[in-house]
Structures are given as C-alpha cells and as structure tokens.
Amino acid sequence: MNNINSSTDWLFEIKPKNKFLSLNLKEVWQYRDLLLLFVKRDVITVYKQTILGPLWYLIQPLFTSITFTIIFNNVAGIKTGAVPPFLFNLAGITIWNYFTACLNGTSDTFRANASIFGKVYFPRIITPLSVVISNLIKFGIQFFIFIVFYILYYLKGYDLVLNGFVLLLPILIIIMGILGLGLGMLISSVVTKYRDFSNLIGFGIQLLMYLSAVFYPMKLVKVKLPEYGWIVEYNPLAYLIETSRYMLLNIGEVSILGLSYTLVVTIVIFSIGLLVFNKTEKNFIDTV
C-alpha cells in the first residue's frame, strides 16, 4: 500500500468559514471571471426575451417622473423653485432606482440561485455583488437620460447650475449600493426560512420611497408636517437623495451630520447583513 505524502500541495482547499464578517476578497478575486459572467447574465438575459429590451431601463424612470410631476407638482402643488419639476423628479428617481434595483436583486439570492449553490462551490457573496455591479450599468443608462434632459432644459433658458460637489456623486452611489447590498443580504437570509416575507418587499419599498424625499425637498416635510418630519430625518436614504439633487441641480441643502449618520447606518446594516448572509449560507440548502 502506497503511503500518501502528507506534504502534497493541493491546488484548491475548501474549508468552513470561521469568520462571519469575512468578505474573503482574495477568493472573490480568484473567481472574478465568474463574477463578470454573472454581471453579463444580469444585464443581458433579463431583457433578452422582451420586445423593447434595454429600453425598459429608460421607460420606467421617464414615465414615473411624468406621473410624479402631474400628481405631486401640478395637482398637489409641490414647488421645486427654479428647477423644472420633471427634472427634479427625474434626478430623485434615477438615484432611487439604483437602490431599489440593488435591494430587489439581492433580496432573493439564496432562493433564486439554490440550484447553482447546491451543485457548485464558489464564494456565495459573488452573486449579490454581481447584482450591485450590473445595476451600475443600468444606472449609467438612466443617468445619461437625465443628462440629456438637463441639457435640453438648459438650452431652453432654465437657470440650471451644477454644484461643485457633483464630482463626489460616485461616492454617494457607492454608499447607496452598499446599503442596498446589506439590506438585500439580510432579507435574502430571512426569506430562506420565511418565504411569505418576500411578499412584503414590494410594499415596503413603495412605502420607503415616500419616506425618502424622492419627489419632494426634505425641508418641505419639516414645514408642512413637523410632527412627522422626524421619520424622514431618520431615513438615511433621504440624505443621499437630497444631497445628490443638491449636487446635480444646486437645490436643497446638505447636512454633514445627516451624511455622517447615513454612513454609520450603512456600515452597521452592511455588517449585520454580511454576518447573517455568511451564517445562512452554511445550512440554507436544507430550508430552501
């Protein structure tokens, strides 16, 4: 009987994870080709069998902005100052859509990929990460449409001025993506045990949109509904959207304290989401 050389160097060695908060970036980098493949899948195959294809990326924010302009600006009388109401709403919707796309795409990670997870090993975090990255492409398309309308309104004579802090907009987008990733991983872990919880996600996102200053300035809530203004002030998404509009349209205000609060909440939610995600991936296959 041949003796097995105990000093054999294995090419790959799969071990159980001991650190619940570990992102294992080294292993993610080793599987970067798979990550890019998932990104390509998310961008292309989602609309491969649709008539309009990627045009859906453009139709949704445009029609939503038109609806908001008619209902909240024309009927309800919400003022947006020198900024055209449609452009005001389009800016908020474009930023908001990136968050909701990340949250929706990552909140069903385990159940949607159970057939893959049960057969092949790879870092499970790659799947929600691919959603966040692929949605950056969708965000880029929608942001391009915003720029087009911005130029059109500017050529029509509207007093539009970009704020100097607009160069920091990518940082806000990254924070929003991390926040959506953290919440998505947390929800995905809960859905593996309580599937009916997924039915509440759509309703929760709709409710959260009304509390995130997407179609109104934050100061408007303080003036008209001071007793409920604290609900919006404790919402980290409201500060991200308000600040992004300030950068793009030079309207509204920036709260350093609010942004600091948003950053802390984002880190906490992402850490909790990662901890629960890493714990759930060890035994989720028995419950999905």
Number of C-alpha atoms within 10 A of each C-alpha: 3 4 5 7 7 6 6 7 8 6 5 6 6 7 6 6 12 9 11 15 17 12 15 12 12 9 12 18 13 12 15 13 11 17 22 15 12 20 22 16 15 17 19 14 11 12 15 12 9 11 9 11 13 16 13 13 18 18 13 14 23 21 12 14 23 15 14 23 23 14 13 16 19 12 10 11 11 16 16 18 10 12 18 19 23 20 22 27 26 29 26 23 24 26 22 23 19 22 26 21 21 28 28 21 24 26 26 22 23 26 18 14 12 13 12 11 17 11 8 8 9 16 19 16 19 21 19 27 20 24 26 24 20 21 22 19 14 19 22 14 16 26 17 14 18 22 14 12 14 22 13 12 16 13 11 9 8 14 12 18 15 14 15 11 13 17 11 11 15 11 11 18 20 14 18 27 25 21 25 27 29 29 23 27 30 24 24 30 24 20 21 22 14 13 13 11 13 17 10 9 15 12 10 10 15 11 11 17 17 13 21 25 24 26 26 23 21 21 17 14 19 15 10 10 11 12 10 11 17 12 12 20 19 15 18 21 26 26 27 28 26 25 25 27 28 20 22 22 22 18 22 17 16 16 12 11 10 18 18 13 15 22 18 13 15 23 15 14 21 22 18 18 23 24 19 20 26 22 17 20 16 11 10 18 15 9 10 15
